[in-house]
Amino acid sequence: MNASDPTILWRLSRGAASAHATIFPGPGTVTITWFFDGVMDRAENYDTLDLAMARADQILGILLRDGWARQ
């Protein structure tokens, strides 16, 4: 595994629906993506890994409060 390989941060489910976040570290830019039922919903770029991880945690918290559960 390479430090720049994409990594799934978390997986969630709610009924038959699924969601996951993937992070793509890169030189100068870190990209995070969210998928719902296998379809990319959003991609965002950040200057640092810390900012990207904070955003992923924010979205995770929103989804957990909305009834999603960790897989």
C-alpha positions as CSV (number, residue, x, y, z in Angstrom):
1,M,0.0,0.0,0.0
2,N,1.2,3.5,-0.9
3,A,0.7,6.6,1.1
4,S,-1.2,8.1,-1.8
5,D,-3.5,5.2,-2.3
6,P,-7.2,6.0,-1.8
7,T,-8.6,4.8,1.5
8,I,-12.2,4.1,2.6
9,L,-12.7,6.1,5.8
10,W,-16.0,4.7,6.9
11,R,-19.0,2.7,5.7
12,L,-22.6,3.2,6.8
13,S,-26.0,1.6,6.2
14,R,-29.6,2.6,6.7
15,G,-32.0,-0.1,5.7
16,A,-31.0,-1.3,2.2
17,A,-29.0,1.9,1.5
18,S,-25.3,2.2,1.9
19,A,-22.8,5.1,2.1
20,H,-19.0,5.5,2.3
21,A,-16.3,8.1,2.3
22,T,-13.0,7.7,0.4
23,I,-10.0,9.9,0.8
24,F,-7.4,10.4,-1.9
25,P,-4.2,11.9,-0.5
26,G,-2.0,13.8,-3.0
27,P,0.8,16.2,-3.2
28,G,-0.6,19.6,-2.3
29,T,-4.3,18.5,-2.4
30,V,-6.3,15.9,-0.5
31,T,-9.6,14.8,-2.1
32,I,-12.5,13.3,-0.2
33,T,-15.5,11.7,-1.9
34,W,-18.9,10.5,-0.6
35,F,-20.8,7.7,-2.2
36,F,-24.4,6.7,-1.6
37,D,-25.6,3.3,-3.0
38,G,-22.4,3.2,-5.1
39,V,-22.9,6.5,-6.8
40,M,-20.6,9.4,-6.0
41,D,-22.5,12.2,-4.4
42,R,-19.8,14.7,-3.9
43,A,-16.0,15.3,-4.1
44,E,-14.2,18.1,-2.2
45,N,-10.5,19.2,-2.3
46,Y,-8.6,20.4,0.7
47,D,-5.1,21.8,1.3
48,T,-4.3,19.5,4.2
49,L,-5.1,16.0,5.4
50,D,-6.3,17.4,8.7
51,L,-8.9,19.6,7.0
52,A,-10.2,16.7,4.8
53,M,-10.4,14.4,7.9
54,A,-12.3,17.1,9.8
55,R,-14.8,17.4,7.0
56,A,-15.2,13.6,6.8
57,D,-15.9,13.5,10.5
58,Q,-18.5,16.3,10.1
59,I,-20.4,14.4,7.4
60,L,-20.1,11.2,9.4
61,G,-21.7,12.9,12.4
62,I,-24.5,14.3,10.3
63,L,-25.3,10.9,8.8
64,L,-25.2,9.1,12.2
65,R,-27.6,11.6,13.7
66,D,-29.8,11.1,10.7
67,G,-30.2,7.4,11.5
68,W,-27.3,5.8,9.5
69,A,-25.3,3.1,11.3
70,R,-21.7,1.9,11.0
71,Q,-21.2,-1.3,9.1
